[in-house]
Amino acid sequence: MKAYEIQQFGIENFSPVERNEPKPQANEVLVKFHAASLNYRDLMMVKGFYNPKLKMPIVPLSDGAGEVVEVGENVTKWKIGDRVCPIFMQGWLDSDIDFQKARTTLGGDLDGCLREFGAFDENGLVRIPDHLNYEEAATLPCAAVTAHNALMVFGNIKPDHTVLLQGTGGVSIFALQFASVFGCRTIITSSSDEKLNRANELGAGNLINYTEREDWDKAALDLTERQGVDQIVEVGGAGTMQKSLNAVKMGGHIAVIGVLAGKGDFDLRSILMKSVKMQGIFVGSRQMFEDMNRLICQHNLKPVIDKTFPFDEAKDALKYMESGSHFGKIVVKI
């Protein structure tokens, strides 16, 4: 079968290889992949920034969607023809995360989805919502579950909440869609007016261009009568954390997800004196994925795909993500 492997770090070293097609064990199913999607984690993994000690070779990309084409003799959950997505952490089915579960990530600890076939334990899959095609479904396992976990699980979102979203990448756009169906007020930031206008069409109520308003934290305070926002989807990391702490309300919630803005300093006293709740979000469990899919079906939500690349142009897909030009998700069709 055709697959991509990280054999040495660097996008320039990224190329397809031939692998043996996996054979499912008694409790496994064989999935024929039709699509995979990119997350910033995948770019960092290929470049060697995410885990410099990564065991290679390994198939990258945590997110994919496909159909069951073979089942092991003990499998009871799936049949041939079922449309499925593997979960991000194959060992995190429900309850709380632990170190053992965290070491079962696709595209990092285990082979990922940028390949024609993959064998997975029957418990490590979820059913694709009927109204989504394979390309759309492939965007769900990491970015969508992360956004759902941030807002619904740890954020305990309410219709009267104001939610601030940083940028227009996959997690932020999913969070915008989820917050919008709950009736929340949303504020979104970007360096591009074009992207802000697209976000407005998806339901973003307030738009901040942070190249025009470097003090976007003050802009967010002005929009909330100096009270601050209830929730922030923080994808910048240390480089934007102080402004997030400035913009959040007393007792507000910051979901810490990404590191896009690089290094920076922030004042820990801001956390204490504002009683801020900060929660690191490491994607989510199978149970969270299934709960999210019910929400997606209930509201007939469709993931936002910016661009789809053919399988033999996966290297170009990574370069496109590196450019930061995308709005929503980038997909590779297999």
N, C-alpha and C positions, 0 to 999 in steps of 0.2 A: 504494500500500500504506500501511497505518498504521504509524507509528513514533513513538518519542519522541526529542526532540532537546534537548541543552543549548544554548540560545540565549543565555541569560544566567544567571549563577549564582544559586542559591537554590532550595530546594524549592518555594517559592511560585510560582516562574516555570516550573515543570516541567509540560509539557502535551503531548498527542499532536499530530502533524502528519500531513499527507499527503505521501508521497514517491513518485517513480517507482520501479517495481519494477526491481531491477538485472538486467542481462543478463550471463550468464557468458561470459568470454572463452575462448579455445581450451583453456587449462589450468585452467579454473575449473569449479566446480559451483555450482548454485543450491540453497540450503537453505531450506526452509520451516520456520520456527521454531515449535515448540509450547510451549516454556517457556524462561524465563531465570531466573537467580537473582542475589541481591544479595550483594555483599561490602562491607566497610567502606570499601574503596577507592572504590566507586561512590558512596557517600554523600559522601565527601570531594570527589570529582570534581564532583558536582552542586552542592555548597556553595561550591566554589572554593578549598578548602583544599589539595587534592592538587597541582594545577597551576594557579596563578593566571594563567598565560599560555596556557591551553588554547585551541587553535584551534577556534572555533565557527562554525557549528553542528556538533555531533557526536552520534551515537547512543551512549548510555551502556550500561553493563553488559557486562562481559567474558565472562560465562558464559551459554551457551545450549545448547539441544539441539533437533534437528529431523530432517527427512528430506530426502534428495536428491530434487529434483523435475525437474532438468534438468542435463545434463552437456555441457561443451565438447567440441569435436571431437577434441582430443588427450588427453582424460582416459582413464586406464587403471585407476585405483585404485578408482573408485566407479561404481555404477549407480543408476538411478532406484529409489527405495524404500529405499535403505540408510539406516540410522539413525546419525546422526553428531553429534559435538560439535566446534566449532572450538577450536583450542588457544589459550591465553592470548596467547602471542607467536607471531604467524604466521611469523616468521622463525627461531625457535629450534626446530630439528628434533632435533638431538642435539649431542654434544660440549659444550664450555664456552660460556657466555654471553659476548657482547661488546656494544659500544655499538650496533652496527648492528642486532643481533637485539633488543636492549632497546628499540629505537624502533619495534617492530612490535606493540605491545600493543593489544588490542581495548578499545574504550570509553575510549581515551586518545589514542593515536596514530592509530588507525583506528576506523571506525564499529564499535560493539559490537552486542549481540544483542537489544536491546529494540525489535524490529521484526518484521514478518511474514516478510520474506525477506532473505537475505544471500548475496552471491556470494563464494566463497573459493577460493584456490588448492587444488588437490587434495591438496597436501602439508600443508595447514594444518588437517587434520581427523583425528579418531580415531573408531573404531567404538564405539558404545554397547554396554556389556555386555548380553547378551540378557535377563537377569533384572530389568533396571531399566526403569522407564517414563520418559517424557520429562522429567517433573518431577524425578525422582530424578537422572537423568543430567545435568540442567542445573546441579546443585550441584557437579559434579566439577572443571571446568577450572582454577579458581583455588584454592579452599580445600582441596580434597582433594589436588591435586598438590603444593601447598605443604606440607601435613602429611607427605605421603609423602617428599618431598624432604628435609625437615627430619630425619625419623627414619631413613629407610632409606638415603638416599644420603649425606648429610653426617654423620648421626648414627651410621651403621653399627650399628643397633640389635641388641641381643642379648637372649635370653630372660631373662637374669638382671639386666637393667637395671631401675632404678627411674626412672620418667619423671614429671616434674611438669608439669601442664597448667594454664595460667592461664585461668580463665573457661570459659564454656560456649558460645562462639560457634562458627562453622563450622569454622575451622581446628582449634581445640582438641578439638571433638567427633570430627572425623575422626581426629585424632592419638590420641585415646582408643581408638577402634575399631581402628586399626592396631596400637597397642601391645598391646592386649588379645589380638589373634589371635597375637601373637608370645609371649604368656605373660608379658609384663612386669608388674612391680608398678607401679601407677599411683596418683598423688596429684593431686587436682584441687581448684582453688579457685573460690569463687563468693561473692557477697554474699547468695545466696538458698538457703535450706535446701531449698526445693522443687526448684530446679535441681540441687542436689547429690544429692538422692534420685533424680532421673531419671538423673543420671550414674552413680550406683551401679548402677542397673538395667542400664546399658550395660557395666558391668565395672569402673568406678572402684573401687579398693580402699580408698583413704583419702580422706576428705573434709575440707576446711578452709573454714569460713566466715570470710572475711577481715574482715567487720564485727565478728565476735566475737573473732577473733584477728588483729589488725592486724599482729602479728609472725608472719605466716604462714611467714616464712623460718625462724624458730626452731621453729615447729611441724613443718616439714618435716625439720629436723635431728633433732628428737626422734624422729620416725618412722623415721629411718635410723640410730639409735644414734650420732648426732652425726657420721656419716660424710659425709652429703650425698647428693644425688640424682645419678644418672648423666647425665640429660638434662633440659633444661627447654625447653618450647615457650614462648618469650618473646613475648607479644603486647602487653604494656603499653608497652614502649619505655623511654625514659629514666626515666619515673616509677616503674618497678618494677625497674629493672636492678640497683640495689644489693642489693635483697633476693634477687634471683635469684643474684647473685654470692655472697651469704651462704649460700644454700641448696644450691648445686651442690658436688659433691665435688671433691677434688683431681684435676685432669686431666679434669674433666667437660666436657660439651658444652652450650652454650646456642645454640639456634637463634633468631636475632633476626628477628622477622617483622612485628610491628605497632607502633603508636604510640598505643594506646588510652588509656594513662594520662597522656599529655601530657608536659610537661617535668619534668626532675629532674636531680639530680647523683649521680654515682657515682664511687667511688675506683678509679682505674686500677690501683693497686697490688694490688687484689684479683684482677685478671686475671693479673698477673705472679706473685704469690706463691702462687696456687693452680694455676698452669699451665692456666688455663681455655681451652678452645677455643670461640671465638665465631664464628658463621657467619651472615652475612646471607643470607636466603632470599628470592629474587625469583621465586616460583612455580617453574617448571621447564620442561623441554623436552618435545617430543612423545614422545621415547623414554621419558622418565620417566612420562608420562601412560599410555603403552601398558603399561609395566611395572606401574604401579599398577592398571590395569584387570585385568591377569592375577591380581593378588593379590585384588582385589575379587571376581572370578569364582570363584577357588579357595575362598574362604571364604564365598561367597554374602552378602557384606556389603550392607547397605541404608543409604543416606544418611538422616540424621535431618532431616526437614523440620518446622519449627515451624508455619508458616502459609503458605498459598497464596492469592495475591490475583489477581483477574481483571485483564486487561490495562488496562482503563480506570481501575483503582485503583492504578496503579503509584506515584503520588504518596503514597498511604497506606502502601504497602509501605516507601518510604523513611522516612516518619515513624515507622513501627513499628521499623525498624532504629535510627533515631536515639534511640528511647526506651530501647534496651538490654533490652527485655523478652524477646527471642527466645532460644530454646534450639536450637542447630543452625542450620539454614538457612531463609531466606525466599525464596519462589519466586513468580514472576509467570507465570501461565498465559497463553499467547498463542493 
